[in-house]
Amino acid sequence: MKREQQAVQAAVPEAAGMPLLQDLPRHKLVIAGDKSHTYAQEIMDLAGKLGVADRVILPGPVMETEKLWLFTNCQAFLFPSL
């Protein structure tokens, strides 16, 4: 596994903000992007352990129109980069 992949996998659970979802019961977390990586399952596993899996959405890649809707209707936006 490449160092960059390891860094992403290590950072995703913390960066995803799922513990915060426990304190914000009316909010959902949407993480768009390629969900074929193993960290997608790690995210859902962590969400299940924290009891927030019903509010974590991994739609996969989104089209520009969907992206615009998500940006317009979100309360917070995070764009991680390495």
C-alpha positions in Angstrom: 0.0 0.0 0.0 1.3 3.4 -0.9 2.1 5.9 1.9 -0.6 8.3 0.5 -3.3 5.6 0.7 -2.2 4.7 4.3 -2.5 8.4 5.3 -6.0 8.7 3.8 -7.1 5.5 5.4 -5.8 6.6 8.8 -7.3 10.1 8.5 -10.7 9.2 7.1 -12.5 8.1 10.3 -11.2 11.2 12.2 -11.8 13.6 9.3 -15.3 12.2 8.6 -16.5 13.8 11.8 -18.7 10.8 12.7 -18.3 11.3 16.5 -19.8 14.8 15.9 -22.9 13.1 14.4 -23.7 11.6 17.8 -24.2 15.2 19.1 -26.1 16.4 16.0 -29.0 13.9 15.6 -30.8 15.9 12.9 -27.7 16.0 10.6 -26.4 13.6 7.9 -22.9 13.1 6.6 -22.6 12.7 2.9 -19.2 11.5 1.6 -19.1 11.5 -2.2 -16.4 9.8 -4.2 -15.1 6.4 -5.2 -16.5 3.9 -2.7 -14.7 0.9 -4.0 -11.8 1.6 -1.7 -11.6 -0.4 1.5 -11.9 2.8 3.6 -15.5 3.2 2.4 -16.3 0.0 4.4 -14.2 1.2 7.3 -16.3 4.4 7.4 -19.5 2.4 7.4 -18.1 0.1 10.1 -17.2 3.0 12.3 -20.6 4.6 11.7 -22.2 1.4 12.8 -20.2 1.2 16.0 -21.1 4.8 16.8 -24.8 4.2 16.0 -25.0 6.8 13.2 -24.9 4.5 10.1 -28.4 5.5 9.2 -27.2 9.0 8.7 -23.9 8.4 6.8 -24.4 8.4 3.1 -21.8 7.2 0.6 -23.4 7.9 -2.8 -20.3 7.2 -4.8 -19.2 9.7 -7.5 -21.7 12.5 -8.1 -22.5 14.4 -11.3 -22.0 18.2 -11.5 -25.8 18.8 -11.0 -25.9 16.6 -7.9 -22.7 18.3 -6.7 -24.3 21.7 -7.1 -27.4 20.6 -5.1 -25.2 19.2 -2.4 -23.1 22.4 -2.1 -26.3 24.5 -2.1 -28.0 22.5 0.6 -25.2 21.6 3.0 -24.5 23.3 6.2 -20.8 22.5 6.1 -18.3 21.4 3.4 -15.0 19.7 3.8 -12.5 19.2 0.9 -9.6 17.1 2.2 -6.4 17.1 0.2 -3.0 15.5 0.7 
